[in-house]
């Protein structure tokens, strides 16, 4: 079996914190690959002001072109919207039965996991790896045989912070790969 991390997100834009977390999952969980699934519509988030799907996908692909174990995926572009993770996992498992899937989610998402579509089925069928978030509420963690917590070094960066910095004309050097900074400049993204 190919141990594959599934790391979904808007990635608007993908930043060095996302990349660092994916690399840590490879090492700490012993994954063969991490798929960064660019989501066109997260059902638990507002759709407003999301950068075009294909621009977000292209940015991520540019940034990870030299990272063979980090794979950028448009899987959810071809599934019904909104993008429910259960549907994504089931479709990947059907198409790629040789893969053992590990869903990577932040502790903030884990705390709201009971709001996810078919969350109990996800927990029964797939591995879940929960990584810390600075916004955690320190609720007690529940135990399950498919659940694992990953200690991770977090970078103090968010996609929202990057968009705000670009909007304010501030530098984003060191927060995103240079290829993404160039892409944002070239396409005038996140400007007022």
N, C-alpha and C positions, 0 to 999 in steps of 0.2 A: 504493500500500500504506500502511496505517496502522501505524506503528511502535509496538508495544505491549509494554511491560515486564510480565513476569509475576513477581510478588513474592509467594511463598507463605509462610505461617507460621501458627502458632497464634494469634498476636496476643492473648495472654492476660495483660495487655491490650495493645492497640496503644499505642505511646508516641511521644514527640516524636522519638526517634532513628529509628524506622521512617519517620515522615513526612519527616524531613529527608533520609534516604537516598533515598526515592522522588522527592522534589523534585530532588535532585542528579542522579539518573538521567535525569530529563526533560531537564535542561539539558546534562549532560556527554555523554550518548549521543545526544541529539537525538530523544528519544522523543515521540510524540504523546500517549500516555497511559501510566500505570502502573496495572495491575490488582493490588490487594492481595487475594490469594486466601486466605480464611480456611479453614484446613485442619481438618477434623474428626478426622483421625487420621494423623499422620506415622508411617510404618512404622519409622523409625529412632529414634523416641522412645517412652518409656513413656506409656501412655494415662492413668495415674493422676492424679487431682486436676485434670483439665482442666475449666475452667468450661464450662458448657453452650454448645453451638455457637451457638445463636441469640442468647444474651446477648453473646458475643464479636463476632458479626456486627453486632448492633445498636450496640454501643459504637463499632465501627470506622466504621459508617455515620454515626453522629452526629458523630464527630470530623472526618470528611472531607466533610460535607455542603456546605461552601463551597469545595471544591477540585475543580473540574470535570475536571481532568486526572488526578486520583487517584480511581480507581473501586474500590469495595469489592465483592468478588464472592463469591457462595456456590456457585460452579461445582462445587467438590468435594463439596458436600452431596448432589449428585444423581448421583454416580459411586460405583462399588463401593469398599468400604473394605477394607484401608487405602488411603490416598490416594497413589497413585504418580504422580509428576510426569509421567512419560511419558503415562499415560492422560489426565491433565488437558490437557497440551499438544495431544495428538492430537484430543481432543474439541473444544477451542477452535478448532483449525485447521479441523476439519470444519464447525463451526457458523459460523465467521467467516473464510472463506477470503481475505478482503481484508486480513487482518492479518498483519504480519510480526512474529513473536514473538521476544522477547529475555528469556531466563530470568535473573533477578537472584538470585545466591546469594552468601553470605558465603564468605570464604576458608576458613573452617573446614569448610564443607560441600564446597567444592571439593576439599579434601584427602582427603575421604572419598567423593568422587564415584563411585569405582569400586564402591561398595556400593549405589548407586542402581539400581533396577530399570530395565533397558534403557538404561543410562548411555551406551553407545557410540552407540545410535540417537539419543538426545537430542543428543549432540555432533555427529553427522553432519547432522541435520535442522534444528536450531534454534540461534540465536545464544545464547551464554552470556556474561553479564557478571558478573565476579567482583569483589566489593568487599572491602576490607580488614576484618579483625576484630582486636581486641586480643589474641585467643587464638591468633593465627597461629603456626605452628611454623617459618616461614621455610624450608619445603621448596622445592626448585627447582620452578619452574612449567613445565608442559609447554605446547607451542605447538600451535595448531590454527587453521585459518582462521575458524572460528566462535567462537573464544574471544577475549574482550577483558577487560582489567583496567581498573577504574575507580578512580581516586584519589578518595577521599571523606573529608570531615571527619566523624568519628564523634563521637557524643555519649556521654558516660559514663553510660549508662542501660540497663537491661535489664528485661524483664517480670518476671523473678524478683526483682530489686531492688524493684520497685514492689509486688509482692505481699507481700514481707517488710515493707516500710515500712507498708503498710496493716495488716498483721497486728500490727505493733508499735505502732500508733496514731501513726505519724509522718506528717508532711506529704509529699504527692506533688506539691505545687505546682511548676510548671515542668518536670515530668517527663512529664506527659500533658496533652492539651488539657483545658480546664476542663469541657467537656461530659462527658468520660470520668470525671474526678474526681467530678462530680455523680452520674453513673450508678453508679459504684462505691459511693458513699455511699447512694444511694437503694435499691439492691438488696443492700446489706450484703455485697458481694463481698470475698473474700480475708480475711475475719475468722476468728478461731479458733472 
